[in-house]
Amino acid sequence: MSAPNPSPRLPIPVTVLTGFLGAGKTTLLNRILTTAHGHRIAVIENEFGPVNIDSELLVQQSAEVVEMTNGCLCCTVRGDLAKNLLDLKSRRDAGELAFDRIVIETTGLADPGPVIQTFFAEPELAEAYLLDAVLTVVDAVHAPRQLDEHPVLLKQIGFADRLLVSKSEGIAADALGALLNRLTRINPRAPIRPLVAGELDFGFLLDIRGFNLNESLLADETAATPRFRPAAKPGTIFGGAAHNDEIGSLLLEHLGDVDLERIGTFVQGLLDRHGDDLLRYKGVLAIPDQESRLVFQGVHRLAGFDYGAAWNDDIRRSRIVVIGRRLQEDELRAGFAECVINA
Ligand SMILES: Nc1nc2c(ncn2[C@@H]2O[C@H](COP(=O)(O)OP(=O)(O)OP(=O)(O)O)[C@@H](O)[C@H]2O)c(=O)[nH]1
């Protein structure tokens, strides 16, 4: 029997590890599992086909590994994912397993969207687990071509909370620079780091709380030197004409309040019309007569709203960041403009 779990009632953090075929997901996972960091990690491995090679490649002594084969998590075996997660939780509660976080390694072809949605769509899962972050490994050598040929890689990058570039030692500095620029255009929200030999920075990988509803949602974008690059002019938001990447991002911003009813209608309309194309969106809004920030975020059509920290002496402003496919910039800007309250 394993030692009792320290906090059986707290939600268990989950990290989704994604990246295209051969990007280096298992290599990274092995490094995570073999580093002494004090976390007890259970792993869910998903692979196409009847045999899970990845789980055989894993160093198993330190982790409980659940194998999911014969389909991809994002489509055929999504129900199994929920079942496996609940099963792991019951075994943990019963003292049969001891772990304090889960890493899910998806197949290289998986769209992370449905995997993410699983955690919000099923109340039992939402209570038991806390989706911490999506980590996406990007293969520096192959990504430029893969990005042109495989739209799912755009989604994997678009959904990421952290982008980890593998094999960067294999390419010239200017090619790496071009790739990093391209990644930033697709997803300006996610910090990027190369995966290099040596110690892993667990502060960068774990406990990111990328899906929490709080005012730090846009922390990176609201820093003194904004990491977020707003679209300069119409037509430039899709990662640039050079690559014709369909996934891009857009910042909607107003230095002041927005009308609650109008912004609700605007966001709802957006989800109704374009929900399939909205990968991630986050907003921090100032609402008249409301001392606290209204914070929202979502994935496709699943969105959550809540009031966060008080504005106090901070400048009231309203910002929405959208990462999506084929974003209709003019429509979004016009819709948002109708919601703002001009002092
Ligand atoms: N040179 C170099 N090779 C790497 C690096 N990371 C991973 N590899 C190699 O790339 C190959 C694929 O790595 P994996 O970790 O199996 O990739 P994966 O994303 O798990 O692959 P799939 O599960 O098949 O999608 C292996 O041969 C690794 O040794 C890196 O940073 N540099």
PDBQT file of the ligand as one rigid body, heavy atoms in Angstrom, charges set to zero:
ROOT
HETATM    1  N1  LIG A 401      18.935  16.016 -31.708  1.00  0.00    +0.000 N 
HETATM    2  C1  LIG A 401      17.875  15.975 -30.931  1.00  0.00    +0.000 A 
HETATM    3  N2  LIG A 401      17.073  14.895 -30.979  1.00  0.00    +0.000 NA
HETATM    4  C2  LIG A 401      15.989  14.867 -30.178  1.00  0.00    +0.000 A 
HETATM    5  C3  LIG A 401      15.655  15.941 -29.301  1.00  0.00    +0.000 A 
HETATM    6  N3  LIG A 401      14.507  15.628 -28.670  1.00  0.00    +0.000 NA
HETATM    7  C4  LIG A 401      14.120  14.423 -29.141  1.00  0.00    +0.000 A 
HETATM    8  N4  LIG A 401      15.015  13.947 -30.042  1.00  0.00    +0.000 N 
HETATM    9  C5  LIG A 401      14.976  12.688 -30.791  1.00  0.00    +0.000 C 
HETATM   10  O1  LIG A 401      13.842  12.717 -31.653  1.00  0.00    +0.000 OA
HETATM   11  C6  LIG A 401      13.269  11.420 -31.782  1.00  0.00    +0.000 C 
HETATM   12  C7  LIG A 401      11.797  11.472 -31.422  1.00  0.00    +0.000 C 
HETATM   13  O2  LIG A 401      11.707  11.812 -30.051  1.00  0.00    +0.000 OA
HETATM   14  P1  LIG A 401      10.470  11.345 -29.150  1.00  0.00    +0.000 P 
HETATM   15  O3  LIG A 401      10.694  11.899 -27.787  1.00  0.00    +0.000 OA
HETATM   16  O4  LIG A 401      10.210   9.895 -29.278  1.00  0.00    +0.000 OA
HETATM   17  O5  LIG A 401       9.314  12.146 -29.900  1.00  0.00    +0.000 OA
HETATM   18  P2  LIG A 401       7.733  12.039 -29.661  1.00  0.00    +0.000 P 
HETATM   19  O6  LIG A 401       7.199  13.410 -29.871  1.00  0.00    +0.000 OA
HETATM   20  O7  LIG A 401       7.442  11.388 -28.361  1.00  0.00    +0.000 OA
HETATM   21  O8  LIG A 401       7.351  11.102 -30.867  1.00  0.00    +0.000 OA
HETATM   22  P3  LIG A 401       5.904  10.399 -31.194  1.00  0.00    +0.000 P 
HETATM   23  O9  LIG A 401       5.396   9.877 -29.899  1.00  0.00    +0.000 OA
HETATM   24  O10 LIG A 401       6.240   9.351 -32.173  1.00  0.00    +0.000 OA
HETATM   25  O11 LIG A 401       5.038  11.452 -31.781  1.00  0.00    +0.000 OA
HETATM   26  C8  LIG A 401      14.060  10.528 -30.873  1.00  0.00    +0.000 C 
HETATM   27  O12 LIG A 401      15.015   9.866 -31.653  1.00  0.00    +0.000 OA
HETATM   28  C9  LIG A 401      14.743  11.490 -29.905  1.00  0.00    +0.000 C 
HETATM   29  O13 LIG A 401      15.962  10.975 -29.418  1.00  0.00    +0.000 OA
HETATM   30  C10 LIG A 401      16.537  17.075 -29.285  1.00  0.00    +0.000 A 
HETATM   31  O14 LIG A 401      16.323  18.087 -28.587  1.00  0.00    +0.000 OA
HETATM   32  N5  LIG A 401      17.619  17.037 -30.110  1.00  0.00    +0.000 N 
ENDROOT
TORSDOF 0
